[in-house]
Amino acid sequence: MFRRIRDLREDHDLTQTQVAKQLNCSQQVYSNYELGQRDIPTDILIKLSAFYHVSVDYILELTNNPKIRQ
């Protein structure tokens, strides 16, 4: 999961600071999510899913299909 959110961020050419701003958290907190040093709260997972237009299952690495189910 942690690698996936880093890969999504990098694929979108964003900095940790830019993503943290979208999530209303500090860059350090977001960095801890990417490093697996802090569990990602459900509300943050939902925000990341909406921000990147991918499913929560994709972020959690339960699927390799990024599409959101309709």
ABEGO torsion letter per residue (X at the ends): XAAAAAAAAAAAGBBAAAAAAAAGBBAAAAAAAAAGABBBBAAAAAAAAAAAGBBAAAAAGABABABBBX
